[in-house]
């Protein structure tokens, strides 16, 4: 047998042996991790979706591997892990409405590693500027006579401090007692204004705030909290947002 032929057979046999030995090595389990919730202000521009890929047993980072991201069930791009195991993928959030979106990072695995994935939340929230007069901060209750219509006014802005005009905030009434904090939810308020629907606040473009004309006539004397839910991310909210009132009936 010629020398070249023997060398080629030897090389092929050696390669097959190495391949077979490699195939017998068990794959390593992996862990994909993200920081959740990932919080972004409404119209806050792009955000970096960040994941880390490590070996399950050793905890060592896994570099040079692709991690796929999805937001709200839609593909959000793919990025390779660096030497520290981190994958960073820019994602534009300006087209998203405020709220919570399912966030997922997934490594599909390869010949060396088993797949792994993780889910979390990407939250888009407004900036709650605060209650407008006549309501004040929670520690300074407003005293009202039963039967009075009390306007509840708030301001919401986006990441650039521009007024948010498309939100859907709602108003709720809770028990409240000095020293005990916010109590249980009692009910949705009612309004005497034909412009109000249910307990939904409406936007006033002239004043650039949301308003709800609260009819207090059905409330017994006592202390209450007016709680506003802006209708944005629950996971990233700085709330609850509330102001306090004391209701007194004449002669009681």
C-alpha positions as CSV (number, residue, x, y, z in Angstrom):
1,X,0.0,0.0,0.0
2,X,1.4,3.4,-1.0
3,X,2.6,5.7,1.8
4,X,0.1,8.4,0.9
5,X,-2.8,6.0,1.0
6,X,-1.8,4.6,4.4
7,X,-1.4,8.2,5.7
8,X,-4.9,9.1,4.4
9,X,-6.4,6.0,6.0
10,X,-4.7,6.8,9.3
11,X,-5.9,10.4,9.2
12,X,-9.5,9.4,8.5
13,X,-9.4,6.7,11.2
14,X,-8.0,9.2,13.7
15,X,-10.7,11.9,12.8
16,X,-13.4,9.3,13.1
17,X,-12.1,8.3,16.5
18,X,-12.0,11.9,17.8
19,X,-15.5,12.5,16.4
20,X,-16.9,9.4,18.1
21,X,-15.2,10.3,21.4
22,X,-16.5,13.8,21.2
23,X,-20.0,12.6,20.5
24,X,-19.9,10.5,23.6
25,X,-19.2,13.6,25.8
26,X,-22.4,14.7,27.6
27,X,-23.7,18.1,26.9
28,X,-23.5,20.7,29.7
29,X,-26.7,22.1,31.1
30,X,-27.0,25.9,30.9
31,X,-28.9,28.7,32.7
32,X,-30.2,31.8,30.9
33,X,-30.9,34.7,33.3
34,X,-32.3,38.2,32.9
35,X,-33.1,41.1,35.2
36,X,-36.9,41.3,35.6
37,X,-38.8,43.5,35.5
38,X,-37.0,45.6,32.9
39,X,-38.5,49.1,33.3
40,X,-38.7,51.8,30.7
41,X,-40.5,55.1,30.6
42,X,-43.2,55.6,28.0
43,X,-41.6,56.9,24.7
44,X,-38.2,56.5,26.4
45,X,-36.5,55.2,23.2
46,X,-34.4,52.1,22.8
47,X,-33.5,49.8,25.7
48,X,-30.8,47.1,25.9
49,X,-32.3,43.7,26.5
50,X,-29.7,41.9,28.6
51,X,-29.3,38.2,29.3
52,X,-26.5,36.1,30.8
53,X,-25.7,32.5,29.8
54,X,-23.8,30.3,32.3
55,X,-23.1,26.6,32.9
56,X,-25.5,25.2,35.4
57,X,-23.1,23.2,37.5
58,X,-19.9,25.3,37.4
59,X,-21.6,28.7,37.0
60,X,-18.9,29.6,34.4
61,X,-20.0,32.0,31.7
62,X,-20.7,30.6,28.2
63,X,-19.3,32.9,25.5
64,X,-19.9,33.1,21.8
65,X,-23.4,31.6,21.8
66,X,-26.6,33.2,20.3
67,X,-29.4,34.3,22.6
68,X,-32.8,35.0,21.1
69,X,-35.1,37.7,22.6
70,X,-38.9,38.1,22.3
71,X,-41.1,40.8,23.6
72,X,-44.8,40.3,23.8
73,X,-44.5,37.1,21.8
74,X,-42.7,38.9,18.9
75,X,-39.1,38.4,17.9
76,X,-36.9,41.2,19.3
77,X,-33.5,40.2,17.9
78,X,-30.6,38.0,18.7
79,X,-27.2,38.7,20.2
80,X,-24.1,36.6,20.9
81,X,-22.8,36.3,24.4
82,X,-19.4,37.9,25.2
83,X,-16.6,36.3,27.3
84,X,-18.5,37.1,30.4
85,X,-21.6,35.3,29.2
86,X,-23.7,38.5,28.5
87,X,-25.8,39.1,25.5
88,X,-27.1,42.6,24.9
89,X,-29.7,43.4,22.2
90,X,-31.0,47.0,21.5
91,X,-34.8,47.1,21.3
92,X,-36.9,50.1,20.3
93,X,-39.8,50.7,22.7
94,X,-41.3,53.9,21.2
95,X,-44.0,51.9,19.4
96,X,-45.2,50.2,22.5
97,X,-48.2,51.4,24.6
98,X,-47.8,51.6,28.3
99,X,-48.2,48.3,30.1
100,X,-46.4,45.0,30.8
101,X,-45.0,42.8,28.1
102,X,-43.8,39.2,28.3
103,X,-40.0,39.2,27.9
104,X,-38.1,36.0,27.0
105,X,-34.5,35.2,26.4
106,X,-33.7,31.8,24.9
107,X,-30.5,29.8,24.1
108,X,-31.3,27.0,21.7
109,X,-28.3,24.9,22.5
110,X,-25.6,23.3,20.4
111,X,-23.3,20.2,20.3
112,X,-21.7,21.3,23.6
113,X,-24.6,22.8,25.6
114,X,-28.2,22.0,26.3
115,X,-30.8,24.7,25.7
116,X,-32.2,27.0,28.4
117,X,-34.6,30.0,28.5
118,X,-36.1,32.4,31.0
119,X,-39.1,34.7,31.0
120,X,-39.7,38.0,32.7
121,X,-41.5,41.4,32.2
122,X,-40.7,44.5,30.2
123,X,-42.7,47.3,31.8
124,X,-43.6,50.6,30.0
125,X,-44.7,53.2,32.5
126,X,-45.7,56.9,32.7
127,X,-44.3,59.4,35.1
128,X,-47.0,60.3,37.6
129,X,-46.5,64.1,38.2
130,X,-49.0,64.2,41.1
131,X,-52.5,65.2,42.2
132,X,-53.6,68.7,41.4
133,X,-55.6,71.0,43.7
134,X,-57.8,70.7,45.6
135,X,-56.3,67.3,46.5
136,X,-52.9,67.2,48.3
137,X,-50.3,64.8,49.4
138,X,-51.5,61.7,51.3
139,X,-50.5,63.1,54.7
140,X,-52.6,66.3,54.2
141,X,-56.2,65.2,53.9
142,X,-58.8,67.5,52.4
143,X,-61.9,68.0,54.5
144,X,-65.1,68.1,52.5
145,X,-68.8,68.2,53.4
146,X,-70.8,65.2,52.2
147,X,-72.7,66.2,49.1
148,X,-69.8,68.1,47.5
149,X,-68.5,67.3,44.1
150,X,-64.7,66.9,44.4
151,X,-62.6,67.2,41.2
152,X,-59.8,64.6,41.1
153,X,-57.1,65.8,38.9
154,X,-53.7,64.3,37.9
155,X,-50.9,64.8,35.5
156,X,-49.0,62.1,33.5
157,X,-45.9,62.8,31.3
158,X,-43.7,60.7,29.1
159,X,-39.9,60.3,29.2
160,X,-39.5,63.7,27.6
161,X,-41.9,65.3,30.1
162,X,-44.5,65.8,27.5
163,X,-48.1,65.4,28.6
164,X,-49.5,61.9,28.0
165,X,-52.9,62.4,26.3
166,X,-53.9,58.7,25.5
167,X,-53.8,57.1,28.9
168,X,-56.8,55.5,30.6
169,X,-56.4,56.2,34.3
170,X,-59.1,55.1,36.7
171,X,-60.2,56.2,40.2
172,X,-61.0,54.0,43.2
173,X,-62.0,54.7,46.8
174,X,-60.2,53.0,49.7
175,X,-60.5,53.1,53.4
176,X,-57.8,55.2,55.0
177,X,-56.9,55.9,58.6
178,X,-54.0,58.1,59.9
179,X,-51.2,55.9,61.1
180,X,-52.6,52.8,59.4
181,X,-52.0,53.7,55.8
182,X,-54.0,52.7,52.8
183,X,-56.9,50.3,53.6
184,X,-59.1,48.0,51.5
185,X,-60.7,49.0,48.3
186,X,-64.4,50.0,48.9
187,X,-65.8,50.7,45.4
188,X,-65.5,52.7,42.3
189,X,-66.6,56.3,42.8
190,X,-69.6,57.9,41.1
191,X,-69.9,61.2,39.2
192,X,-72.6,63.7,38.6
193,X,-70.9,64.8,35.4
194,X,-72.4,63.5,32.1
195,X,-68.8,63.8,30.7
196,X,-67.5,61.1,33.0
197,X,-68.0,57.4,32.3
198,X,-67.8,54.8,35.1
199,X,-64.7,55.5,37.1
200,X,-62.5,56.5,34.1
201,X,-60.7,59.8,34.1
202,X,-60.9,62.0,31.0
203,X,-58.2,64.2,29.5
204,X,-58.6,68.0,29.5
205,X,-56.4,69.3,26.6
206,X,-56.8,72.9,27.9
207,X,-55.4,72.1,31.3
208,X,-53.3,69.2,30.2
209,X,-54.4,67.0,33.0
210,X,-56.9,64.1,33.6
211,X,-60.0,64.9,35.7
212,X,-62.9,63.0,37.4
213,X,-65.7,64.8,39.1
214,X,-66.3,62.7,42.2
215,X,-69.7,62.8,43.8
216,X,-69.3,62.2,47.6
217,X,-72.9,62.2,48.6
218,X,-73.2,58.5,49.1
219,X,-70.2,58.3,51.5
220,X,-70.7,58.1,55.2
221,X,-68.6,60.4,57.4
222,X,-65.1,59.1,57.7
223,X,-61.6,59.1,56.2
224,X,-60.9,57.9,52.6
225,X,-58.2,57.6,50.1
226,X,-58.7,58.4,46.4
227,X,-56.5,56.0,44.5
228,X,-55.6,56.5,40.9
229,X,-54.4,53.7,38.6
230,X,-52.7,55.3,35.6
231,X,-53.2,52.2,33.4
232,X,-49.5,51.6,32.7
233,X,-47.0,48.9,33.9
234,X,-48.0,47.2,37.2
235,X,-44.6,45.6,37.5
236,X,-42.8,48.9,37.3
237,X,-45.2,51.2,39.0
238,X,-44.1,53.6,41.8
239,X,-47.6,53.6,43.2
240,X,-50.1,53.3,44.7
241,X,-50.9,56.9,43.9
242,X,-53.4,58.3,46.4
243,X,-54.6,61.4,48.1
244,X,-56.7,61.5,51.3
245,X,-60.0,63.1,52.2
246,X,-62.2,63.3,55.3
247,X,-65.9,63.4,54.7
248,X,-68.3,65.0,57.2
249,X,-72.0,65.2,57.2
250,X,-73.7,68.2,58.5
251,X,-74.9,67.7,62.1
252,X,-72.9,64.5,62.6
